[in-house]
C-alpha cells in the first residue's frame, strides 16, 4: 500500500459541526510509479473502521489517467 496517517481533528471548515473528525490519509505509488494521496474523513463518533475501509477501497481501485489497470 504505502504510508497511512490517521489523526483526529476538531471541526473542519465548510463541514457541519459534528464534533471530532477521524481522518485517514494514505500515500501510495500507483501502477505508473507516480505518488498519490487519498484522504478520507468522517465523524469519529460513529467509529473509525468505515474511513479505513473507504480509503482501502479507493487505493485498491485507483487507476491513474492513461494507465491500463485490472478491473
C-alpha positions, 0 to 999 in steps of 0.5 A: 500500500504505502504510508497511512496517517490517521489523526483526529481533528476538531471541526473542519471548515465548510463541514457541519459541526459534528464534533471530532473528525477521524481522518485517514490519509494514505500515500501510495505509488500507483501502477505508473510509479507516480505518488498519490494521496487519498484522504478520507474523513468522517465523524469519529463518533460513529467509529473509525473502521468505515474511513479505513475501509473507504480509503482501502477501497479507493487505493485498491481501485485507483487507476491513474489517467492513461494507465491500463489497470485490472478491473 
